[in-house]
Amino acid sequence: MEEILEILSELHPDVDFENEEGLVDRRIIDSLDIVTLVSEIDDRLDVTIPAEEIIPENFNSAKALSELVRRLDEE
């Protein structure tokens, strides 16, 4: 999860990503941020996020995103 928090913090250093649970719902991150996240996760963690997994529920919090990456990495 630390790497996910680092990537998120590089996008928006002013957001408390450890506690925020409405990143998409509250429009803290937008579609361009999500594209960047998907790319950075692929580059840094070697985990490809398929298009069908790019849904708000998977990007609303660092925890949800971390769980997505963990699940995809296990497949």
C-alpha positions, 0 to 999 in steps of 0.5 A, a space after each residue: 500500500 505504501 507504493 500506492 500512497 506514494 503514487 497518489 501523493 505525487 498526483 495530489 500532495 495536499 490530500 490525506 489519502 490514508 483516510 479519504 474514501 471518496 476520491 472519485 465520488 468527491 471528485 478529488 481525482 478525475 479521469 486523467 488522474 486515473 489514467 496516470 494511476 493505471 500507468 504508474 501502477 503498471 510501470 512501478 508495480 508491474 500490474 496491469 489494470 484491465 479496462 473492466 476494473 476501472 470503476 469508481 469503487 476500485 479508485 475511491 480510496 487508497 485501500 480499495 486501489 491497493 486491494 485491486 492491485 493485490 488481487 490482480 497481482 495474485 491472478 
